[in-house]
Amino acid sequence: EADLIERLDDLDLRNDCDVPDVPSSIDSTPEILRRALSGLSARWKNWWIRGILTLAMISVFFLIIYMGSFMLMLLVLSIQVKCFHEIITIGYRVYHSYDLPWFRSLSWYFLLCVNYFFYGETVADYFGTFVQRREQLQFLIRYHRFISFALYLAGFCMFVLSLVKKHYRLQFYMFAWTHVTLLITVTQSHLVIQNLFEGMIWFLVPISSVICNDIAAYIFGFFFGRTPLIKLSPKKTWEGFIGGGISTVVFGFIFSYFLAQHQYFVCPVEYKSETNRFVTECEPLELFQMKKYSVPLLLRAVLGWETVNMYPFQMHSIALSTFASLIGPFGGFFASGFKRAFKIKDFADTIPGHGGIMDRFDCQYLMATFVHVYITSFIRGPNPSKLLKQLLVLQPEQQLNVYKTLKSHLVEKGILQPSLRG
């Protein structure tokens, strides 16, 4: 058994050696910045480049928030496509010498198919009135899943036809590579947009918490970091991890306090077909209404307060920011392991000092899934409008049966008077 394990280890080592090196990233730092920072050491030069570009990206992000939810959706879609491109490009660079047929074309085809499937479902859920007014769209929505499956089958058949003798195993590797990339990028970006429809606050607090944790961990690690955290990321330290975690929880609590005061951030995003616009107007839920809470006995002696006024959402923000600081970084560790496996420093050189778009959003994808699961588990129950749309599609006899069953149930619970039976 020991000999078998040793032989398998040798085989893995040979396989790793067979993987061609990916060309190293090019320094894309603007010339004006390079000249201004030429007198600094490499460590401080990287600090200033990262800092300046971070402030620039945050400023652009605030501008897009001001422009509205539709622009945020376009931003998420753009990031999804760019992340997909960066990961697929690594696969192509590693195996380009084999000259695999149709690999890139099929990868982008599957991206279109999966996006059509997910976002077609979103259109049906949130743009129902708009769709009902256009007969050509009704056909696409009614048979949406069948069309999606037919499109995927076409791609599947094209892949089988593209198989080349002596390269079968490699081509199946790349087929799996494409599908895992789709799982990481498309499904997660779809969840981000689903969270946005629940209210912009469910989009901004989680994303900002991850950004805050990334920045704070970098600052604490840069100035105080001494103890290595994980071998996959040698630059990550326990000091940065702990300092970033505490800073993120405090930031999330304070940031959510300011956002919860405005309808623009707390109301669900709805599409109004009359005006062809997305609106965020509503009567805020109890989650976003100020309440008085008793301070725990242990904290009364420290704070000197018996009660405190806060928004219930602030309690949820603690859970969100705690996840962002404890589990979110593992998305970055996963990405680090991926890059080490293929001997690359960054996914791309899109952003000077930061690497590729995927290097900046590797932690966000775990966060998107958590927020979606958190909302469906603890915040929102079944969607009445979605149920109503499904009922309206039923045959009249089926609708009548549902009506009678619901009426009987309400009478039994005492909500309707028995005299209404007749």
C-alpha positions as CSV (number, residue, x, y, z in Angstrom):
1,E,0.0,0.0,0.0
2,A,2.9,2.4,0.8
3,D,4.4,1.7,-2.6
4,L,1.1,2.5,-4.3
5,I,0.8,5.8,-2.4
6,E,4.4,6.7,-3.3
7,R,3.8,5.9,-7.0
8,L,0.6,8.0,-7.0
9,D,2.5,10.9,-5.5
10,D,5.2,10.6,-8.2
11,L,2.5,10.6,-10.8
12,D,0.9,13.7,-9.4
13,L,4.3,15.4,-9.3
14,R,5.0,14.5,-13.0
15,N,1.6,15.8,-13.9
16,D,2.3,19.1,-12.2
17,C,5.6,19.3,-14.0
18,D,3.8,18.7,-17.3
19,V,1.6,21.7,-16.8
20,P,3.1,24.5,-19.0
21,D,3.9,27.8,-17.3
22,V,1.4,30.6,-17.8
23,P,3.1,33.8,-19.1
24,S,3.7,36.1,-16.1
25,S,1.5,39.2,-15.8
26,I,2.7,42.4,-17.3
27,D,3.1,45.5,-15.1
28,S,0.2,47.7,-16.2
29,T,0.9,50.6,-13.8
30,P,0.3,54.0,-15.6
31,E,3.6,55.7,-16.5
32,I,2.7,58.8,-14.5
33,L,2.3,56.8,-11.3
34,R,5.5,54.8,-12.1
35,R,7.5,58.0,-12.3
36,A,5.9,59.7,-9.3
37,L,6.7,56.6,-7.1
38,S,10.1,55.8,-8.6
39,G,12.0,56.8,-5.5
40,L,10.2,54.4,-3.2
41,S,11.0,50.8,-2.2
42,A,8.9,48.1,-3.9
43,R,6.9,47.6,-0.7
44,W,5.8,51.2,-0.4
45,K,5.4,51.6,-4.1
46,N,2.9,48.7,-4.1
47,W,1.2,50.3,-1.1
48,W,0.6,53.6,-2.9
49,I,-0.5,52.0,-6.1
50,R,-3.0,49.8,-4.4
51,G,-4.2,52.7,-2.3
52,I,-4.7,55.1,-5.1
53,L,-6.4,52.6,-7.4
54,T,-8.6,51.4,-4.4
55,L,-9.9,55.0,-3.8
56,A,-10.5,55.4,-7.6
57,M,-12.6,52.1,-7.7
58,I,-14.6,53.1,-4.6
59,S,-15.4,56.5,-6.1
60,V,-16.6,54.8,-9.4
61,F,-18.7,52.4,-7.3
62,F,-20.4,55.3,-5.4
63,L,-21.1,57.0,-8.8
64,I,-22.8,53.8,-10.1
65,I,-24.9,53.5,-6.9
66,Y,-26.0,57.1,-7.5
67,M,-27.0,56.2,-11.0
68,G,-29.4,53.5,-9.7
69,S,-30.1,49.8,-9.5
70,F,-30.2,49.2,-13.2
71,M,-26.6,50.4,-13.5
72,L,-25.6,48.2,-10.6
73,M,-27.1,45.2,-12.5
74,L,-25.0,46.0,-15.5
75,L,-21.9,46.3,-13.3
76,V,-22.5,42.9,-11.9
77,L,-23.0,41.4,-15.4
78,S,-19.8,43.1,-16.7
79,I,-17.8,41.8,-13.7
80,Q,-19.2,38.3,-14.3
81,V,-18.2,38.3,-18.0
82,K,-14.7,39.6,-17.2
83,C,-14.1,37.1,-14.4
84,F,-15.2,34.3,-16.7
85,H,-12.8,35.6,-19.4
86,E,-9.9,35.6,-17.0
87,I,-10.4,32.1,-15.8
88,I,-11.0,30.6,-19.3
89,T,-8.0,32.5,-20.6
90,I,-5.8,30.8,-18.0
91,G,-7.0,27.4,-19.3
92,Y,-6.3,28.4,-22.9
93,R,-2.8,29.6,-22.1
94,V,-1.9,26.5,-20.2
95,Y,-3.1,24.1,-22.9
96,H,-2.8,26.2,-26.1
97,S,-0.1,24.0,-27.5
98,Y,-2.6,21.2,-28.0
99,D,-4.6,23.3,-30.4
100,L,-8.0,22.1,-29.1
101,P,-10.8,22.8,-31.6
102,W,-13.7,24.9,-30.6
103,F,-12.6,25.3,-26.9
104,R,-13.0,29.1,-26.6
105,S,-16.1,29.2,-28.9
106,L,-17.9,26.5,-26.9
107,S,-16.9,28.2,-23.6
108,W,-18.5,31.4,-24.6
109,Y,-21.5,29.6,-26.0
110,F,-22.1,27.8,-22.7
111,L,-21.8,31.2,-20.9
112,L,-24.6,32.6,-23.1
113,C,-26.8,29.5,-22.5
114,V,-26.4,29.6,-18.7
115,N,-27.0,33.4,-18.6
116,Y,-30.1,32.9,-20.8
117,F,-31.4,30.3,-18.3
118,F,-30.8,32.2,-15.1
119,Y,-31.7,35.7,-16.2
120,G,-34.7,34.5,-18.2
121,E,-36.1,33.2,-14.9
122,T,-35.4,36.7,-13.4
123,V,-37.3,38.4,-16.2
124,A,-40.3,36.1,-15.6
125,D,-40.3,36.8,-11.9
126,Y,-39.7,40.5,-11.8
127,F,-40.9,41.8,-15.2
128,G,-44.2,39.9,-15.4
129,T,-46.4,42.8,-16.4
130,F,-43.9,43.9,-19.1
131,V,-43.8,40.4,-20.5
132,Q,-47.6,39.9,-20.6
133,R,-47.9,42.9,-22.9
134,R,-45.7,41.4,-25.6
135,E,-46.8,38.1,-27.2
136,Q,-43.4,37.3,-28.6
137,L,-41.9,37.4,-25.1
138,Q,-44.7,35.3,-23.7
139,F,-43.6,32.3,-25.9
140,L,-40.0,32.7,-24.7
141,I,-41.0,32.8,-21.0
142,R,-43.6,30.0,-21.2
143,Y,-41.1,27.6,-22.8
144,H,-38.0,29.1,-21.3
145,R,-36.6,26.0,-19.6
146,F,-37.2,23.8,-22.6
147,I,-35.4,26.4,-24.9
148,S,-32.6,26.6,-22.3
149,F,-32.2,22.9,-22.3
150,A,-32.3,22.7,-26.1
151,L,-29.5,25.3,-26.4
152,Y,-27.4,23.4,-23.8
153,L,-27.9,20.1,-25.7
154,A,-26.7,21.8,-28.9
155,G,-23.5,22.8,-27.1
156,F,-23.1,19.4,-25.6
157,C,-23.4,17.8,-29.1
158,M,-20.9,20.2,-30.5
159,F,-18.4,19.3,-27.8
160,V,-18.8,15.6,-28.5
161,L,-18.2,16.2,-32.2
162,S,-15.1,18.2,-31.4
163,L,-13.3,15.4,-29.6
164,V,-9.9,14.6,-31.1
165,K,-8.0,11.3,-30.9
166,K,-5.1,11.3,-28.3
167,H,-6.5,14.4,-26.6
168,Y,-9.8,13.0,-25.2
169,R,-8.8,13.3,-21.5
170,L,-7.5,16.8,-21.9
171,Q,-10.7,17.9,-23.7
172,F,-12.8,16.5,-20.9
173,Y,-10.6,18.4,-18.4
174,M,-11.4,21.6,-20.3
175,F,-15.1,20.7,-20.5
176,A,-15.1,20.4,-16.7
177,W,-13.0,23.6,-16.4
178,T,-15.7,25.6,-18.3
179,H,-18.6,24.2,-16.2
180,V,-16.8,24.9,-12.9
181,T,-16.1,28.4,-14.1
182,L,-19.8,28.9,-15.0
183,L,-20.7,27.6,-11.5
184,I,-18.4,30.1,-9.8
185,T,-19.3,33.2,-12.0
186,V,-22.8,33.0,-13.5
187,T,-24.7,31.4,-10.6
188,Q,-23.1,33.7,-8.0
189,S,-23.7,36.8,-10.0
190,H,-27.3,35.8,-10.5
191,L,-27.6,35.5,-6.7
192,V,-26.1,39.0,-6.3
193,I,-28.8,40.4,-8.5
194,Q,-31.5,38.5,-6.6
195,N,-30.2,40.1,-3.4
196,L,-30.3,43.5,-5.0
197,F,-34.0,43.1,-5.8
198,E,-34.7,42.5,-2.1
199,G,-33.4,46.0,-1.5
200,M,-30.2,47.8,-2.2
201,I,-29.1,47.5,1.4
202,W,-28.8,43.7,1.0
203,F,-26.5,44.4,-1.9
204,L,-24.4,47.2,-0.4
205,V,-23.8,46.0,3.1
206,P,-22.4,42.5,2.2
207,I,-20.3,43.8,-0.7
208,S,-19.0,46.8,1.3
209,S,-18.2,44.5,4.3
210,V,-16.0,42.3,2.1
211,I,-14.3,45.4,0.6
212,C,-13.8,46.8,4.1
213,N,-12.4,43.5,5.4
214,D,-9.9,43.3,2.5
215,I,-8.7,46.8,3.0
216,A,-8.5,46.6,6.8
217,A,-6.7,43.2,6.7
218,Y,-4.2,44.6,4.3
219,I,-3.5,47.7,6.5
220,F,-3.3,45.8,9.7
221,G,-1.1,43.1,8.0
222,F,1.1,45.8,6.4
223,F,1.9,47.6,9.6
224,F,1.5,45.0,12.3
225,G,1.7,41.6,10.5
226,R,4.2,39.2,12.1
227,T,2.4,35.8,12.3
228,P,1.7,33.9,9.1
229,L,-1.9,32.8,8.7
230,I,-2.0,30.2,6.0
231,K,0.6,28.7,3.7
232,L,-1.5,29.3,0.5
233,S,-1.1,33.0,1.1
234,P,2.2,33.7,2.7
235,K,1.5,37.5,3.0
236,K,-1.7,37.0,5.0
237,T,-1.1,37.3,8.8
238,W,-3.1,36.6,11.9
239,E,-2.8,40.3,12.9
240,G,-4.4,41.3,9.6
241,F,-7.1,38.7,9.8
242,I,-8.1,39.7,13.4
243,G,-7.8,43.4,12.8
244,G,-9.7,43.2,9.6
245,G,-12.5,41.1,11.2
246,I,-13.1,43.5,14.1
247,S,-13.0,46.5,11.8
248,T,-15.5,44.8,9.4
249,V,-18.1,44.1,12.1
250,V,-17.9,47.7,13.4
251,F,-18.1,49.1,9.9
252,G,-21.1,46.9,8.9
253,F,-23.0,48.0,12.1
254,I,-22.4,51.7,11.5
255,F,-22.8,51.6,7.7
256,S,-26.2,49.8,8.0
257,Y,-27.4,52.5,10.4
258,F,-27.0,55.2,7.8
259,L,-28.4,53.1,4.9
260,A,-31.5,52.0,7.0
261,Q,-32.7,55.6,7.2
262,H,-33.4,56.0,3.5
263,Q,-36.1,54.3,1.4
264,Y,-33.8,54.3,-1.6
265,F,-31.7,51.6,0.1
266,V,-34.2,49.6,2.0
267,C,-37.2,49.3,-0.4
268,P,-37.3,46.3,-2.8
269,V,-36.3,47.2,-6.3
270,E,-39.4,47.0,-8.6
271,Y,-39.9,47.5,-12.3
272,K,-42.8,49.8,-13.2
273,S,-44.0,49.0,-16.7
274,E,-46.0,52.3,-16.9
275,T,-42.8,54.4,-16.6
276,N,-40.3,51.8,-17.8
277,R,-38.2,52.5,-14.8
278,F,-36.9,50.8,-11.6
279,V,-38.4,52.3,-8.5
280,T,-37.5,52.0,-4.8
281,E,-40.5,53.4,-3.0
282,C,-42.4,51.7,-0.2
283,E,-43.4,51.8,3.5
284,P,-40.2,50.5,5.2
285,L,-40.6,47.1,6.9
286,E,-40.2,46.7,10.7
287,L,-36.7,45.6,9.9
288,F,-35.9,49.2,9.0
289,Q,-37.8,51.1,11.7
290,M,-36.1,52.3,14.8
291,K,-36.7,50.3,18.0
292,K,-35.6,50.5,21.6
293,Y,-33.5,47.6,23.0
294,S,-32.3,46.8,26.5
295,V,-28.5,46.7,26.9
296,P,-27.2,43.4,28.3
297,L,-26.2,43.6,32.0
298,L,-22.5,42.9,31.2
299,L,-22.4,45.9,28.8
300,R,-24.3,48.4,31.0
301,A,-21.4,48.9,33.4
302,V,-19.1,49.6,30.5
303,L,-21.4,51.8,28.3
304,G,-23.5,53.3,31.1
305,W,-26.7,52.8,29.1
306,E,-29.8,50.8,30.0
307,T,-31.4,51.1,26.6
308,V,-30.3,51.8,23.1
309,N,-32.2,52.9,19.9
310,M,-31.2,51.0,16.7
311,Y,-32.6,49.4,13.6
312,P,-33.3,45.7,13.7
313,F,-31.4,45.3,10.5
314,Q,-28.2,46.3,12.4
315,M,-28.4,43.0,14.2
316,H,-28.5,41.2,10.9
317,S,-25.6,43.3,9.7
318,I,-23.5,41.8,12.5
319,A,-24.1,38.3,11.0
320,L,-23.3,39.5,7.5
321,S,-20.1,41.3,8.4
322,T,-19.0,38.4,10.7
323,F,-19.4,36.0,7.7
324,A,-17.5,38.5,5.5
325,S,-14.6,38.6,8.0
326,L,-14.4,34.9,9.0
327,I,-15.5,32.9,6.0
328,G,-15.2,35.4,3.1
329,P,-11.4,35.3,3.1
330,F,-11.5,31.6,2.3
331,G,-12.7,32.6,-1.2
332,G,-9.4,34.4,-1.5
333,F,-7.4,31.4,-0.1
334,F,-9.2,29.2,-2.7
335,A,-8.1,31.6,-5.4
336,S,-4.6,31.6,-4.1
337,G,-4.4,27.8,-4.3
338,F,-5.8,27.9,-7.8
339,K,-3.1,30.4,-8.9
340,R,-0.3,28.4,-7.2
341,A,-1.5,25.3,-9.0
342,F,-0.9,27.1,-12.4
343,K,2.2,29.0,-11.3
344,I,0.7,32.5,-11.8
345,K,0.8,35.6,-9.6
346,D,-2.6,37.1,-10.6
347,F,-5.6,36.1,-12.8
348,A,-4.8,39.0,-15.1
349,D,-3.2,42.5,-15.1
350,T,-6.4,44.6,-15.5
351,I,-6.0,46.7,-12.4
352,P,-2.4,47.9,-11.5
353,G,-1.4,46.7,-8.0
354,H,-4.4,44.5,-7.7
355,G,-4.2,42.0,-10.6
356,G,-7.3,40.9,-12.4
357,I,-11.0,41.5,-11.7
358,M,-11.2,38.0,-10.3
359,D,-8.4,38.8,-7.8
360,R,-10.7,41.6,-6.3
361,F,-13.9,39.6,-6.3
362,D,-12.8,36.1,-5.2
363,C,-14.3,36.6,-1.8
364,Q,-17.5,38.2,-3.1
365,Y,-18.9,35.0,-4.6
366,L,-19.1,33.2,-1.3
367,M,-20.7,36.3,0.2
368,A,-23.4,36.4,-2.4
369,T,-24.5,32.8,-1.7
370,F,-24.6,33.3,2.0
371,V,-26.7,36.5,1.8
372,H,-29.2,34.7,-0.5
373,V,-29.5,31.8,1.9
374,Y,-29.7,34.1,4.9
375,I,-32.6,36.1,3.3
376,T,-34.6,33.1,2.3
377,S,-34.0,31.4,5.7
378,F,-34.5,34.2,8.2
379,I,-36.0,37.2,6.4
380,R,-38.4,36.4,3.6
381,G,-41.0,33.8,3.3
382,P,-42.9,32.6,0.1
383,N,-43.3,35.4,-2.5
384,P,-47.1,36.2,-2.8
385,S,-46.8,37.9,-6.1
386,K,-44.9,34.9,-7.6
387,L,-47.5,32.5,-6.3
388,L,-50.3,34.7,-7.8
389,K,-48.6,34.7,-11.2
390,Q,-48.4,30.9,-11.1
391,L,-52.1,30.7,-10.1
392,L,-53.1,32.9,-13.1
393,V,-51.5,30.4,-15.5
394,L,-53.7,27.5,-14.2
395,Q,-56.9,26.4,-16.0
396,P,-60.2,28.0,-14.7
397,E,-61.2,24.7,-13.1
398,Q,-57.9,24.4,-11.2
399,Q,-58.1,28.1,-10.1
400,L,-61.6,27.4,-8.8
401,N,-60.4,24.4,-6.8
402,V,-57.6,26.5,-5.3
403,Y,-60.2,29.2,-4.4
404,K,-62.5,26.7,-2.7
405,T,-59.7,25.1,-0.7
406,L,-58.3,28.5,0.4
407,K,-61.8,29.7,1.3
408,S,-62.5,26.6,3.4
409,H,-59.2,27.0,5.2
410,L,-59.9,30.6,6.1
411,V,-63.3,29.7,7.4
412,E,-61.8,27.0,9.6
413,K,-59.3,29.5,11.0
414,G,-62.1,32.0,11.8
415,I,-60.8,34.6,9.4
416,L,-64.0,34.4,7.2
417,Q,-67.5,34.1,8.5
418,P,-69.1,30.6,8.0
419,S,-72.1,32.4,6.5
420,L,-69.9,33.1,3.4
421,R,-69.9,29.5,2.5
422,G,-73.0,29.9,0.4
